[in-house]
Amino acid sequence: MTTDTAVRVTRLVIEEKGKLLKQIFVRLYRLVTVPLDQIPYIDFPELRINKNESTEMPFRYVKGNTGEPIMPQVRH
């Protein structure tokens, strides 16, 4: 897992826990978190550069809503 993916997974777990903690105070001690084994991943995604070029990333990425891996944003 890359560092950015590990940070994203940690954030997903903490954000879900934070949302649920608000519900706990409203509904009295009800706690549910996102288990790590329920976060969807893509292992070794292939990134298409153009019709003739692609590269396979040797890491695990969180799968986005579109089914594509969530990659770090490129800043120029």
C-alpha positions in Angstrom: 0.0 0.0 0.0 1.4 3.4 -0.8 1.6 6.1 1.8 -1.2 8.1 0.3 -3.4 5.0 0.2 -2.6 4.2 3.8 -3.5 7.8 4.8 -6.7 7.6 2.8 -7.8 4.3 4.5 -7.0 5.8 7.9 -9.0 8.9 7.1 -12.0 6.8 5.9 -12.0 4.8 9.1 -11.7 8.0 11.3 -14.2 10.0 9.3 -16.8 7.3 9.5 -16.1 6.9 13.2 -16.4 10.7 13.7 -19.8 10.7 11.9 -20.9 7.8 14.1 -19.7 9.4 17.3 -22.1 12.2 16.6 -24.9 9.6 16.3 -23.7 8.0 19.6 -24.3 11.2 21.5 -27.8 11.4 20.0 -28.7 7.7 20.3 -26.7 6.8 23.4 -23.5 4.7 22.9 -24.1 3.2 19.5 -20.8 2.8 17.7 -20.2 1.3 14.2 -17.1 1.7 12.2 -16.0 0.7 8.7 -13.9 -2.5 9.1 -10.7 -2.6 7.0 -11.8 -5.7 5.2 -14.9 -3.9 3.9 -13.0 -1.0 2.2 -12.9 -1.8 -1.5 -9.4 -2.0 -3.0 -7.8 -2.4 -6.4 -4.5 -4.2 -6.4 -1.9 -3.4 -9.1 -4.1 -1.1 -11.1 -3.1 -0.5 -14.7 -2.9 3.2 -15.6 -3.5 3.9 -19.3 -1.4 6.8 -20.5 -2.6 6.7 -24.1 -3.7 4.0 -26.6 -0.2 2.6 -26.8 1.2 3.1 -23.3 0.2 1.9 -19.9 1.9 1.2 -16.6 0.9 -1.1 -13.7 1.2 0.3 -10.3 2.6 -2.2 -7.8 0.5 -1.0 -4.9 -3.0 -1.3 -3.5 -5.4 1.7 -4.0 -8.9 2.4 -2.6 -11.5 1.8 -5.2 -13.6 4.9 -6.0 -17.3 5.1 -6.8 -16.6 4.7 -10.5 -14.6 1.5 -10.0 -11.3 3.3 -10.7 -8.5 3.6 -8.2 -8.4 6.8 -6.2 -5.0 8.3 -7.1 -3.3 11.3 -5.6 -4.0 14.6 -7.2 -1.3 16.1 -9.4 -0.5 19.7 -8.5 1.3 21.9 -11.0 
